[in-house]
Amino acid sequence: MLIIGIEGHALTVAEQDYLQHPAVAGVILFARNFASRQQLSELCAEIRTMAPRRQLICVDQEGGRVQRFREGFAKLPCLERFGELARTDAVSAHALAREHAYLMASEIIGVGLDLSFAPVADLGRGNLAIGNRAFAADPKSVSAFIESYVAGMHDAGMAATLKHFPGHGSVLEDTHFDQAVDPRPFQEIAAVDLLPFHAGIRVGADAVMMAHVVYPQVAPDPAGYSSHWIGKVLKAQMGFTGVVFSDDIGMAAAESVGGVATRIKRHLSAGCDAVLACPPACVADAVAAMPNKTYPLERLERLYAAKPIAWDKLVDDDRYRSALKAVTDLEQV
């Protein structure tokens, strides 16, 4: 199945046609798709109206530099801020991380989306793509924050997605622009980078997004193309039974196996349930690569927003008000 990106503030005719294809199971939105809360709600409604089946509408609304919707939404601090706070007050830091998760998720659901791809379970060890998107460098600290963050998202009725499996934080390269290779043996990765994923799975994380990183001592292909990482490690060894997403096939590190059709085929054959085709320029090829047949949507159904709260009711909700104040106060410190 595919999760596709779209060009602007409303669907084009071509995009309306893409939604008719049975392989298109969702849409991922970016800052280019946002003008206001009202426009965003109307876009979500248009997507649902135009598609013949329920669409999983997604975004990356992590906070910090990766916050796609800003005007009219709470200003969300980056996750690293909680790791910094934990050095002096771990109890408050974890409570605030849970409130951050609830606030983020409730606002996203409140405008009509289902899912924000969060939390980042990578370690903060200098990767150019991750940077302050990670809670901390220490795996035990990140693991504890992952548990708090998953709980906060679930409080709001949103599924949690751990990313980027099996860990993107311990290499330097940004996979948006370069190939990334992590030369460490599996034992070292398992003892460090996998710990936050174990923690997230243990508390019921619903999905995992794969990394476009190659770990040559473990398997020859980037993790998202690897049945070893997905089937043997994530599912068999770690017991994960949820939804597996690829990372964006438009990223430079995804190009190593060939064109758009090959990237999709390789992700799906490796065990991904859904492939992200984020750049509008690659969506036509992505849709054309998928057979016109019936696709099982049941696995994605668990990721639909469980209890949407309209924005006008959300802003009067006591839990929302409390979370907004706590996170706003933290941002101002």
N, C-alpha and C positions, 0 to 999 in steps of 0.2 A: 504494500500500500504506500501511498505518497502523501506527504504533507507539503503543500506548495506555497511559495511566496507570490505576492501580487504587487502590481506596480504603484498604485496610488491610493487616493481617498475613497474610491468607489471601484466596483468591478468593471473591467472592460468587457466588451462583447466576447473576446477570445477567452477571458477568464471565466465568464459565465459558462462557456462551452466546456472548459476544462472540468468544471464542477460536475458536469454530467457523466464524466467517465467513472466507471465503478471502482477504479483503483484510487481515485482521489478521495482520501478520508479526512482531510483536514487542511487548514490554512494557517500559516505562521505570519504574524504581523510584525512590522518594524516601525521605526520613527517615520519612514517615508509614507506610512499608511495613516499617520495620526495628525489631525489638525485641532481637534477638541474632543471632549468627552461625548458630546452629542453626536458629532460626526462618527466617532468610533462605535458608539452604540448602533447607529444606523448602518454602518458597514457590517457589523456582526449580524444584524438582522437581515441585511441583504444577502449575505453569504448563506444563511440558514434558509432563506426563502428560495433562492435560486438553485440550491442543491437538492437532488431528489432523495438524499439520505442525510442523516445527522453528520455535521462536520465538527471535528475537534479543532477549535480555534485557539491558537497558541501564541506565545510571545516569550521573549527573554526580558523579564522585569526584575532583575536581580537587585538593583540598587547601585549607587556609585556611577561609574561610567557606562555601565550596561543597564540603563533604564530607558526603555523605548518611549514610554508615555510620561511626560513631565508636567506640562501645564494643566492644572486642575487636579493633579495627583499629589500624594504625599512625597516629599523629597526623601528618598531612601538612602541612608548611608551605605557605603560599601561594606562587605562582610568583614574585611580586615579590621574595621573599627571595633568589632566585638572582641576579636582576639587581643587587641590592645587593651581594652577595658578589663579583660579577664586577668591580666597581670596583677591588677590591684584588687579586683572584686569579681571573682569568677561567678558567684551566685547571681549577682545583678546582670552580668554579661549574658549568661544563658537565658535568664528571664527576658531580657531585652531582645535577644535573638528570636525567641519564640514570638514576641509581640511584633517584631519586624516581619516575620513570616506571615502572621495573621493579617497584618495591615496590608502588606503587598497582595496577598491572595484575595482578601475580601474586596479590595478595590478592583482587581482584575475581573473577578466574577461579577462585580457590581455593574460593569459596563458591557457585559455580555460574552466575555471570553470564558474558556474552560480552564486553561492551563498556562502557567508560567514555568518554563524549564528551569527549575531550581530544586534544591540548592547545589551550588558548586561544592563538590567533595574533594577537589584537588588540593594539594598542599601548596602553601605559599612559599615557594623556594626559587623565585626569580624568573619563572617562565614569562615570556613577553606577552602571551595572550591572557594569562591568568592574573598575574600581578596582585593588586589588592582586591580582586574578586574572591580570593580564598580567605578563610577565617584565620589561618595561622600556618606556620611551618611544621609544627609538631603534630604527628598523626593522632596522638591521644587527645589533644586539644580539639582538633578538627572533628574527631569522632563524636566527642561530647556535644559540640555545636550542631552537628548533623542531626543528632537525636532531638535536640530542642527545636531545630528549624522544621524538621518533618512534622513534629507535633503541632507547631503553629499553623502550618499549611493545612493539616488535617482539621484543626479547629475551625478553619474558615470553609471547609468543604472542598478543598482543592487537593488533587493528587500531587505527590512529590516525585521529582525526577532527579536522580543522582547523576552528576556529570563531572568529569568525562572519563568513563571507565576504560582501562584500569588505573588511570591517574595521569594527568597532563602536567602536573606541577613540577616534576623533577627533571624536565628537559628545558633548554633555553628557547628553542625556536617556536614561533607563532605559526600554527598550522594553517591560519588564514592565508599566509604568504609563502611558507617554506615547508619542505619536508622535515619531519622531526623524528629522530631516532634516539631511543633510550637503550643504552648498551648493557644495562644491569641484568643479572640473572633473576630468574623468577623468585628465588628465595628472598632476595632483597626487596623486590617489589611487593611481595606478599606480606613481608614483615613491616612495611612502612605504608606504601600508597594504598594498599587494599583495605587497611583498617577502617577508614571512614565509610567505605562501601559496605563492609560487614556491619558496621553500626547502623547505617541507614536501612539495610535489608532487615536487620533484627527488629527495628521499630516499625516496619511495614511500608517502606518506600514502594511506590507503585510502578515506577519506571526507571530505566537507566539509559543514558545517552553515551554512546561509544566515542572514544578518542580516535583521531586520525594519526595516531603515533605508532611507529614501528618499534617493537621490542624484539630484536633479532635473536636474542638468546632464548626466547620463548616460542616465537612463531615468526615466519618470514613476512607476513603481510601486516599492514596497519590493523589495529585491533578491530575496527568496524567491519573489516573484510575477513576476519579470522574466525572460523568455526571453533578453533581451539579456545580462544579467549571467551567467545560467547557461549558455546555449548559445553565445553569441558570445565572451564574455570568458573564463569559467572553462574551458569545454571546447575551443572552437576556438583561442583565442589562447594559453591557458596549457597546453593539452594534457592536462587532467585527464580521466581515464577511469574514476574510481572512483564511489562511491555519493554521491548528493547528498540530504541531509536538509533539510527545513524546520526552522525553529525552532518552538517551541511555538505552536500556533494559539490557545491560550487567553490569550496575552499581549495587552495592550491595543493594541500597535502592529500586531497582525495583523488587527484588526477593521475596518480601513479599507475593505476590499473587500466586506464584508457578513457574513452568517451563517456558521455552521460549514461547511455544505455548499459554499458559494461559496469559502471560504478553501481548502478541500481541493482543489476543482476547479482553482482558480487556481494553486496550488502545483504540482500534477501537470502541468497544461498548460504551465507554464513550464519544466519539466524536472526537478523534484524526483522522486527515486525513492521516497521514503517521507516521510510527513507525521507529525509528532509531535502527538498529541492528549493532552496531559498531565493537565489537570484532569478528574477522574472525571465532573464534571457535564456535560462536553461529549462524552464518549465515545459515549453512545447515539446522539446526532445524527451523530457522525462515522461510526460503523459503518453507520447507516441511509443515509448519503449515498453509500456505495460499492456499485457494482453487484455482484451475486452471480455472479461469474465466476471463471475461473482466472487467477491472477496469477503472473507470472514471478518466482520467488524466487531465481533464480540469481545476480542481482546482489548480494543480501544475503548469500548463502552465504559470500562472501569475508570477511565480518565476524564469522563465528562464531569463538569461541575455538579456536585451532589445537591447543593442547596443554594441556588442563586438568590442573592438579596439585591433588590433594586437600589440604585444609588440614593434615591431620596429617603429610603428607609434605613440604609446603611449609615448615613451621617448622623442619625439619631440613636444608633445602637450604642449601648454603654460600653461594650467590649471594644468596638471600633474607636470610640472617643478616647478610651484609656490607652489603646495601642498608639493612636495618632499622637497623643500628648507625650507618651514615653519616648517614641522614636524622634519626634520633633525636638524634645529636650536634649536628647543625645546628640542630634545633629548640630545643635547650637553650642555644645560644650567645646 
